[in-house]
Amino acid sequence: MSDQNELPMDVAPIVACTISRDVQNFDLLIEDMETSMGEQWGDLSFDEAVPFFSQPDAEALEFVAMAMDDMDEEILPQLGEIISEAKGRGIKVILIAEDVTPAALHQLLRKGADEFVPYPLPEGELAFAIERLQAPEPETQVVDVAEDDDEVVAKKSKKRRGASRNGVVIAVQGLAGGTGASTYVSNLAWELANVDKENEPKVCILDLDLQFGSIATYLDLPRREAVYELLSDTESMDEDSLEQAMVGFEDKIQVLTAPSDILPLDLITPVDIERLIDTATNQFDYVLVDMPSTLVQWSETVLNAAHVYFAMIELDMRSAQNALRLKRALQAEDLPFEKLRFIMNRAPKFTDLTGKSRVKRMAESLGIAVDVQLPDGGKPVMQACDHGLPLATANGKNPLRKEIAKLAAQLHDLGQNDDAEAA
């Protein structure tokens, strides 16, 4: 006969905890934790968290969900200490924030938070974050290569995705508002993705206009919170995390959209941009970068990384003045201004001899070459953008679409010839 005071056996260990000032302020978090974790989770205050990590009960902890709002920004150092302590013990951290400034989020993500989810929680987002945390690490394959039957063996670590694609980087920057840079990027990406039906290139777009990027609008794509998380911690970025932050368009293009919120352009550094471009070129044949019209500290990084850097202008005084100012700025810093390829959008028609003469005079006065002249596609262009469709789908016979398709074919042929010469 069993003792009445005997404790129940096989009590499920606590594998997750919420950490907050008061978890009752995050009722949706309570519901989602109960749905995902059942009874295998607990709750801690900010003051209780660090001491608890050293307790035996914390040995089974897999992750913590730290919830904060704008009132908690006053204790950022304490929150950073909690994250650092958790990471030091191999505990993953999901950061859940409501009405918190980007600067505060950036600071905490730098401390090592693994996932970021906004509050109120989007449906299913916490479960997705937990699933990502629990996903197994990608295996690293070690290949032994013997040379000429010698005993010397070279051990080489290979990424799961295989050899780098060494993709072509194409950057586009509008030198004045409304010159059509983002429209050009979205349509050029589509044409490049379809330029070779037998061996379709892998194409991606990086929308680096962090404040007002519109690629997501022009391709009717959602803006994911994972974008902010990725850009805030590029040090731990790999091909998998970049792919998870991207959104696919009709299985043809992968897009890293601009974040859902307006963020400061200095959120990312030249080192962050270098990592982002390097990771993207390992995965894609063509990496199109939609740049902000503003020059920032990492503009030089993109300029140096780009194989082609398109500058979009129109036949007006503001474009001429901005092109001249950009030329002076780059030359003053001894940067490769000659890498820029100027595109005249809404160029005069072939029969408009007066307009053609104006383009020539503008180029001569600025000391530049207008390499491409794109025709005015008219209202169908804006209608296609509003419907989130490439021109090829919405209006395949549009003159602007035809010129962009022709340019995509030229760029692809150049890339193929360069590969052949390298081989």
Secondary structure by P-SEA (a helix, b strand, c coil): cccccccccccccccbbbbcccccccaaaaaaaaacccccccccccccccccccccccccccbbbbbbccccccaaaaaaaaaaaaaaacbbbbbbbccccaaaaaaaaaaccccccccccccaaaaaaaaaaaccccbbbbbbbbcccccbbbbbbbccccccccbbbbbbbbccccccaaaaaaaaaaaaaaccccbbbbbbbbccccccccccccccccccaaaaaaaaccccccaaaaaaacccccccbbbbcccccccccccccaaaaaaaaaaaaacccbbbbbcccccccaaaaaaaaccbbbbbbcccaaaaaaaaaaaaaaaaaccccccbbbbbcccccccaaaaaaaaaaaaaaaccccccccccccaaaaaaaaacccccccccccaaaaaaaaaaaaaaaaaaaaaaaac
